[in-house]
Amino acid sequence: MQRTACFLGRMSCRLGHRALLNAITRIGLLLGADVGKEFHDQYVYRHANGLCVIGLLPTHAAFKPTPAITAVDFNVGKQNRADAKVSGKRKKNAISLEPNSVLCKVMVGEAFFMIRCCVRGAVLEVNERLIKDPSLLNKRADTEGHIAIMMPRPEDWLKASKTLLTFEQYKERRGIV
C-alpha cells in the first residue's frame, strides 16, 4: 500500500484543493460524496490486488468543526470491528459488511459521525492506531489515518464503482476549481 501514501499524500493539507486537484489522476481512486449524509465524503482506493483502503476526504464534515477529532470507536453494530482477527488464505473470521454498514464512529467534541463502508465486502483490517491516537485522522487522514482495508469480490466492486464518483465528478459536485 506504499503507493497510497505518495498518491494521496497531498490530500492531508486541510482542504488544500489545488494540491488535491493536481494529485489525483489514477483510476483506482473513487470518491463517495454525501455517504449517508451531506458532506460525509470518503475515499475508496482500490489497489491492483483488489483490496480497498477506506478513509475520509478533507471535505468530510468531521473536519469542519473547530474541535479536533477526539476519539474513534470501532464498537458499532453486533460485532466490534477491531476485535475481528482474520486468518488464512480464505480470510476466516472476516466481518462481511454492506455498503451502508457502519465501520466506526468518529467523535468530535460532543458530536459523532458514522463512517460507512461504501463497498460490500469483508473487512480485513481496521486501523487500530486510531483508537490510541485519533489525531491521525486530523493530521494524516489520507495515509496513516485510513479507516479500514476491505476485500470486495470483483462483482461487488463493479457494482460499487458505479455508485461512487470519479474525481472529476467529485470536483463538479463540490464546486472545486
C-alpha positions as a printed NumPy array, in Angstrom:
array([[  0.   ,   0.   ,   0.   ],
       [  3.012,   2.29 ,  -0.327],
       [  1.566,   3.849,  -3.484],
       [ -1.389,   5.073,  -1.451],
       [  0.863,   7.24 ,   0.686],
       [  2.535,   9.059,  -2.193],
       [ -0.675,   9.233,  -4.22 ],
       [ -2.952,  10.58 ,  -1.519],
       [ -0.263,  12.367,   0.46 ],
       [ -1.177,  15.79 ,  -0.883],
       [ -4.705,  15.462,   0.483],
       [ -3.514,  15.94 ,   4.046],
       [ -3.195,  19.713,   3.74 ],
       [ -6.593,  20.508,   5.071],
       [ -8.823,  21.487,   2.182],
       [ -5.771,  22.224,   0.037],
       [ -7.85 ,  21.735,  -3.079],
       [ -5.211,  22.927,  -5.553],
       [ -2.756,  20.25 ,  -4.448],
       [ -5.555,  17.717,  -4.346],
       [ -6.615,  18.568,  -7.884],
       [ -3.109,  18.108,  -9.21 ],
       [ -2.503,  14.881,  -7.278],
       [ -5.371,  12.643,  -8.292],
       [ -5.071,  11.127, -11.73 ],
       [ -5.222,   7.377, -11.169],
       [ -8.147,   5.129, -11.98 ],
       [ -8.04 ,   3.233,  -8.675],
       [ -9.408,   6.085,  -6.586],
       [-13.139,   6.595,  -6.338],
       [-14.827,   9.052,  -4.049],
       [-18.05 ,   8.793,  -2.112],
       [-19.685,  12.173,  -1.729],
       [-22.503,  12.521,   0.793],
       [-22.172,   8.936,   2.086],
       [-25.22 ,   8.647,   4.329],
       [-25.486,  12.416,   4.908],
       [-24.414,  15.614,   3.247],
       [-20.642,  16.276,   3.313],
       [-19.809,  12.826,   4.652],
       [-17.173,  12.416,   1.957],
       [-14.947,   9.351,   1.859],
       [-12.376,   7.86 ,  -0.478],
       [-12.046,   4.272,  -1.66 ],
       [ -8.635,   3.473,  -3.097],
       [ -8.526,   0.143,  -4.913],
       [ -5.1  ,  -1.41 ,  -5.175],
       [ -4.124,  -3.587,  -8.145],
       [ -4.507,  -6.686,  -5.927],
       [ -8.208,  -5.873,  -5.393],
       [ -8.004,  -4.654,  -1.798],
       [ -9.661,  -1.343,  -0.95 ],
       [ -8.476,   1.284,   1.508],
       [-11.338,   3.299,   3.018],
       [-10.745,   6.734,   4.503],
       [-12.054,  10.258,   4.983],
       [-11.646,  13.086,   2.498],
       [-10.588,  16.547,   3.705],
       [-14.104,  17.797,   2.897],
       [-15.736,  15.377,   5.38 ],
       [-17.995,  17.045,   7.931],
       [-15.854,  15.68 ,  10.804],
       [-13.086,  18.108,   9.82 ],
       [-15.372,  21.166,   9.707],
       [-15.964,  21.917,  13.411],
       [-13.279,  23.777,  15.321],
       [-12.603,  20.995,  17.849],
       [-10.395,  18.231,  16.552],
       [-11.387,  14.576,  16.34 ],
       [-11.223,  13.239,  19.889],
       [-11.996,   9.517,  19.56 ],
       [-12.639,   6.704,  17.11 ],
       [-14.882,   3.827,  18.203],
       [-14.975,   0.589,  16.21 ],
       [-17.52 ,  -0.965,  18.607],
       [-20.611,  -0.476,  16.443],
       [-23.263,  -2.967,  15.452],
       [-23.27 ,  -6.551,  16.66 ],
       [-19.512,  -7.019,  16.391],
       [-16.599,  -4.888,  17.453],
       [-14.756,  -4.256,  14.184],
       [-11.402,  -4.047,  15.993],
       [-11.784,  -7.48 ,  17.635],
       [-12.133,  -9.447,  14.393],
       [ -8.898, -11.305,  13.706],
       [ -8.678, -12.508,  10.118],
       [ -6.538, -15.533,   9.303],
       [ -5.684, -17.833,   6.439],
       [ -5.944, -17.723,   2.693],
       [ -9.745, -17.604,   2.735],
       [ -9.778, -14.822,   5.349],
       [-11.562, -16.781,   8.054],
       [-13.402, -14.687,  10.674],
       [-13.597, -11.624,   8.422],
       [-16.67 ,  -9.47 ,   9.018],
       [-18.799,  -9.111,   5.888],
       [-20.398,  -5.7  ,   5.536],
       [-22.775,  -3.976,   3.149],
       [-22.069,  -0.568,   1.556],
       [-24.164,   1.312,   4.152],
       [-22.861,  -0.671,   7.132],
       [-21.066,   1.399,   9.751],
       [-17.324,   0.837,  10.101],
       [-16.773,   3.145,  13.049],
       [-17.894,   6.238,  14.924],
       [-15.724,   9.343,  14.889],
       [-16.228,  11.672,  17.858],
       [-15.668,  15.42 ,  17.544],
       [-16.38 ,  17.052,  20.876],
       [-19.986,  16.126,  21.729],
       [-20.922,  15.238,  18.138],
       [-20.193,  11.97 ,  16.376],
       [-20.095,  10.853,  12.754],
       [-20.865,   7.365,  11.459],
       [-18.303,   6.232,   8.886],
       [-19.723,   3.786,   6.351],
       [-18.1  ,   1.102,   4.188],
       [-19.074,   2.35 ,   0.704],
       [-18.247,  -1.122,  -0.665],
       [-19.722,  -4.549,   0.011],
       [-17.029,  -6.936,   1.17 ],
       [-15.008,  -8.396,   4.007],
       [-13.2  ,  -6.161,   6.477],
       [ -9.661,  -7.494,   6.644],
       [ -8.245,  -4.91 ,   8.986],
       [ -9.247,  -1.752,  10.773],
       [ -6.684,   0.861,  11.69 ],
       [ -6.32 ,   0.199,  15.415],
       [ -3.84 ,   3.055,  15.717],
       [ -6.84 ,   5.392,  15.502],
       [ -8.133,   4.065,  18.834],
       [ -4.945,   5.109,  20.646],
       [ -4.165,   8.162,  18.526],
       [ -7.302,   9.678,  16.924],
       [ -5.266,  12.74 ,  15.951],
       [ -4.003,  10.688,  12.988],
       [ -7.315,  11.474,  11.315],
       [ -6.679,  15.193,  11.793],
       [ -3.062,  15.034,  10.644],
       [ -2.897,  12.24 ,   8.064],
       [ -6.386,  11.024,   7.156],
       [ -5.192,  10.071,   3.687],
       [ -2.311,   7.776,   4.668],
       [ -1.675,   6.592,   8.237],
       [ -5.161,   7.69 ,   9.277],
       [ -7.078,   5.413,   6.922],
       [-10.12 ,   3.734,   8.473],
       [-10.035,   0.173,   7.149],
       [ -8.84 ,  -2.248,   4.491],
       [-11.557,  -4.264,   2.781],
       [-11.675,  -7.099,   0.287],
       [-14.663,  -6.851,  -2.061],
       [-15.467,  -9.573,  -4.55 ],
       [-14.88 ,  -8.467,  -8.152],
       [-18.605,  -8.335,  -8.927],
       [-19.256,  -6.295,  -5.766],
       [-16.517,  -3.87 ,  -6.757],
       [-18.072,  -3.395, -10.198],
       [-21.411,  -2.594,  -8.588],
       [-19.852,  -0.206,  -6.052],
       [-17.723,   1.573,  -8.628],
       [-20.899,   2.57 , -10.463],
       [-22.263,   4.313,  -7.358],
       [-19.023,   6.095,  -6.421],
       [-17.74 ,   9.237,  -8.115],
       [-14.632,   9.846, -10.165],
       [-12.517,  12.782,  -9.121],
       [-13.879,  14.925, -11.958],
       [-17.467,  14.233, -10.847],
       [-16.485,  14.947,  -7.246],
       [-14.905,  18.311,  -8.162],
       [-18.037,  19.271, -10.058],
       [-20.304,  18.301,  -7.162],
       [-18.272,  20.203,  -4.571],
       [-17.617,  23.179,  -6.844],
       [-13.846,  22.788,  -6.634],
       [-11.958,  24.55 ,  -9.41 ]])
